[in-house]
Amino acid sequence: MDWGGIFENTLRAAIAKDAIVFALAAIGLNVHFGYTGLLNFGQAGFVALGAYGTAITVDYYGQSLWLGVLATIASAVVFALLLGVPTLRLRTDYLAIVTIAASEGLRLLLRSVTLGDFTGGSTGLSGFAGDFYSINPLPGGRYGFGPFRYSSDTWWMLTVGWTLVLLATLLVWALMRSPWGRVLKSIREDENAARSLGKNVYYYKMQSLVLGGVIGALGGFVNAVATRSVQPDNYGTAITFFAYTALILGGTARIWGPVVGAMLFWVVISFTEGVLREAIGNEVIPSSFMSTTQVGQVRFMLVGLGLALLMIFRPQGIFGDRRELALDAR
Amino acid sequence: MAAPASAQDDDAGGDEPTEAARGFLFILVEAEDGGRDEKQPVAEVEITVRSADGEEIGSATTDDEGRWEVPVPGPGRYEAEIDTDSLPEDVELRDDDKQVQPFGLRPGQARTVQFPLGDDPRNVRSTFDEAISLAVAGVNFGLIIAVTAIGLSLIFGTTGLTNFSHGELVAFGSLTAYFLNQTLGIHLVPAALGAMVIGGAFAGSLDLGLWRPLRRRHTGLIAMMVISIGVGLLLRYLYLYQFGGRTRPYGDYAIQDRLDFGRLTITPRDIASILISLGVLIAVGLMLQRTKIGKAMRAVSDNPDLAASSGIDVERVILFVWVAGGALAALGGVLLGLAEQVSWQGGFRLLLLMFAGVTLGGLGTAYGALVGSFIIGLFVQMSTLWISPEIKTVPALVVLILILLVRPQGILGRAERIG
């Protein structure tokens, strides 16, 4: 067993692309679920729109990357309105049903042959990230320290990604200590109380849905430029629940909860997968019991189990405060 | 048989490391013995490949076997154009829009670009016949959704929980029946009954082992929904782990000749499936109306506290709902596996349609779930008259959003404040 290699990979996972993407997705969910009590089960749809908004603008329409980022944000806003208008006046399970259905419907549309000219069908799109790396100001070559040795382009992607995470965290921190944020929390605690104080609960929920959705879409943008490609099946509904697990792991309704949660989430995933793969490679686990393709499936099982157990035994997460959580809110 | 897709992946060409576009030109000719249409190659046709900005890369002429290949310099986006003037006189491009076809290449990929020629064999059937056969499939599908959705709706009605892992109960049924049928060699009918018993027991044990303790702890409904998602994810990937990603048919009734009733042709399998679903739905309706436990279920749905104070054992009723819902979901799973083969994620796909159906009919109402699911199933199948089958669930989801805008309590739901 190559424990050194496993630990290096595990350390790298804490700051790698996936941690950034899921940190952003989970910050968005934190705004929805943690602060407003909205049960958005379709964050995968926002992340997908973030990725495809950029990719289609640049690849199909030949526009600049900056217009792509704008398209990413605009499409997330439209998606949030589309989901929010019919559901936000209703009980929260309607939002959950509509969002999970819409995100899966969106994935099916993105991979369909019907829209293949725009989206590249099930193959997806690539070759749109050139602009992003051409403005890389970092010196060329490969450098770093310890296990963190990356190419200049990867450092650039990590820098931009973590800057986005920091900015989003800062934004949420500032908003949640403002009067606007207090209204959101009061909606989470007791919607009728907020309404009786003359607050338009519907509009506040809508603003929260839009804000969290846009932050999630930025995660999709990072994923698209980091992998330099978009593929529809990378944005299945499981993405949403990975982000939920990361969020609850770190602590809902905590400023740093989603960020710490996402890093921890990928550390755990990377470590278990590394150990399993090594164990199979060295025949510690017989290949009749588990093959290397099945290791990828174990990830999903672990996340499902982890999500259920966290929600049962420690819904406030590691750093959460149980009093901050009125999960009974409708 | 099915006509070739306009452009499909072909990663099989492993020995050629370089990127290329290639294809096979043919027309379909009816076989003399009335069997499968034969592919007759079309030779001497010129095909030109250009890069996305219009620069010509190369061209090729199809050989006697109808094959052509153009190597390209690297991955990227290209387009291929067929020279229609070089086609033989009696052969035409099926679709004029397909004269130029854009395609993308990944590194090392050799991609097949198809130019369908001649008449589409699928268009031989008239739209009317197509509509009839889709309506039959839709009735079957709608009834299957209805059978599975009763459990979802009753669980919601009695406990308030929107169970996001209900699709996994459906998949549990179809996979258990597959195991009994294909691994143990039991005939499908007893295997389906066995799957219902095991499915009911599984759902009951989920209630006893998980949901009842959570209700005792007064876990909130939102937390329970998230837990149901986690349970669903765990079960779904356990199925994938055990069953693998391929879809597989049952051992019995897989291949059947269609019975002919004038313009309506239908397999005995579909007739049986429709009759079984109808019988089960009527039985459930009678049970809800006439029997003591059915009345108790409706009472708990209406007001659990009042039901409890009038002497109904609410927990026992809820357990019964889980067992019955699980057994019905298992039956629906078997019927689904019969209609479109057994798959690890068939249940999850169905779940979204169940949601659409239940919401359309009215969340929490047993009869609403029936009507709404039936409409959704029929609608989903019929929509493939106009749209590609791969996105047939999308219109159902649009219906879901529209019904929430116009009549959020659903067709049969009572107008009451639900938000």
Interface residues (C-beta under 8 A of the other chain):
Chain A: G37 L39 F41 L82 V85 P86 T87 R89 L90 R91 T92 D93 Y94 A96 I97 V98 I100 A101 A102 E104 G105 L108 L109 R111 S112 V113 T114 G116 D117 G120 T123 L125 S126 G127 A238 F241 Y244 T245 I248 Q294 Q297 V298 F300 M301 V303 G304 L305 G306 L307 A308 L309 M311 I312 P315 L327 D328 A329
Chain B: A5 S6 A7 D9 P75 G76 R77 P102 G104 R106 T162 F164 L214 T219 G220 L221 I222 A223 M225 V226 I227 I229 G230 V231 G232 L233 L234 L235 R236 Y237 L238 L240 Y241 L352 F355 A356 T359 L363 I387 S388 E390 I391 T393 V394 L397 L400 I401 L402 L404 L405 P408 I418 G419
